[in-house]
């Protein structure tokens, strides 16, 4: 059990005032007042749904060791330490890192941020480093991994307590490197505050998460905040072809590096061929065949190559290993029905840009006779502005489109679908069907497909559930599509 005096955890924290004992022993940290008890420090965070300050007095009654808050309660318990700070979330980041012995300082930690490509880049870099012989950890939307141990993932970036605990387990397991996705929420909520990164990687920035950030400018600032906080010893690698790429480097003190398919950059690639069996790229003068498909994956591969070289790895060895790697689950993942000669593609594309990238890629690699049938929905209680845009893209770039439910959460699925339908213009409306039940929608798409056609099932990717009215029921696009193909083969 970890046993540390409170004052030892406050070294990097801005403390406004402190009441009570400073040497009280801390054995645990929590954001949840229900987990309060002797030895525990409770952090009162102001969230979007509730304010942790409402639960301070109840938590103190359970024998808390300390409270870290932005507002002191009216009555102070003399046996409890109260630490008043300007930002409880920021204090949590620093204290969680200190509580677990600053594990990020004992790892070469690389963070990947951007709208699309985070999971693919983090996963590819993790696979690459392991192939190079390193013990390596992974923190991603799909899963967390400590060397060979796989741990289910609940968030793109865990809260600061769980994040540092996972990093500490990586160190204890002998890991020397770690790759992690850094979401905009994680930056805004200080989940990565207190971590020391060896490098940061930016993929791209498009329309997403405005339900949380409010404006695109706030979303941009959150992503940029990650690079602003990188230390001088780190590298900051950005996509020079994305118009927000250079913005990420404006205020960073880290070493500034770029990658590009179009112009001058630290790491450059030329697209030689983009075909159904993979990519043919020329990277820094070397021609390499890769198993991944699509221009968006050309950027992902180039970014990972650049990050590995900046970590000190040999360029030729990096390219050799990268050429044999496959992508993350649910990222342009094929499911083939041999008997009907139908190709299914499972992809996590849940933003307009990601969906357009996938559909454009299918157009680039398909034969003229192959039709594209797309199944797509939009999640509930998320950015509603992208719904008509995504439906418009799907209808415009597909031969047939089935609008269906994604994770409606607490919204009415029919209302979400109505908002999507509003984006489909008259010329494309004849190609559109609306099937609220997702399994039925996938089956309908397959029934519309002829020999050699392509069925794209977009939006959920690796997810193995569907969330409706707060209940997560088992649902896996890949499994469902495989089952439907199997039924056709009987």
Secondary structure as UniProt FT lines:
FT   STRAND          4..5
FT   HELIX           6..9
FT   TURN            11..12
FT   STRAND          15..19
FT   STRAND          25..26
FT   STRAND          28..30
FT   HELIX           33..35
FT   TURN            38..39
FT   STRAND          40..43
FT   HELIX           52..55
FT   HELIX           56..60
FT   TURN            61..63
FT   STRAND          66..69
FT   TURN            78..79
FT   STRAND          81..85
FT   HELIX           88..99
FT   TURN            100..101
FT   HELIX           103..106
FT   STRAND          108..113
FT   HELIX           118..131
FT   TURN            132..133
FT   STRAND          136..139
FT   STRAND          143..146
FT   TURN            147..148
FT   STRAND          149..152
FT   HELIX           160..172
FT   TURN            173..174
FT   STRAND          177..181
FT   HELIX           184..188
FT   TURN            189..194
FT   STRAND          199..202
FT   HELIX           210..213
FT   HELIX           216..228
FT   TURN            232..233
FT   STRAND          235..239
FT   TURN            240..241
FT   TURN            243..245
FT   HELIX           246..249
FT   STRAND          255..260
FT   STRAND          267..275
FT   TURN            276..277
FT   STRAND          278..283
FT   TURN            284..285
FT   STRAND          286..290
FT   HELIX           295..310
FT   TURN            311..312
FT   HELIX           315..322
FT   TURN            323..324
FT   TURN            329..330
FT   STRAND          333..337
FT   TURN            338..341
FT   STRAND          342..347
FT   HELIX           352..365
FT   TURN            368..369
FT   STRAND          372..376
FT   TURN            380..381
FT   HELIX           384..386
FT   HELIX           387..396
FT   STRAND          400..403
FT   HELIX           413..421
FT   TURN            422..423
FT   HELIX           426..429
FT   TURN            430..431
FT   STRAND          432..434
FT   HELIX           438..448
FT   TURN            451..452
FT   STRAND          454..458
FT   TURN            461..462
FT   STRAND          465..468
FT   TURN            469..470
FT   STRAND          471..474
FT   HELIX           477..489
//
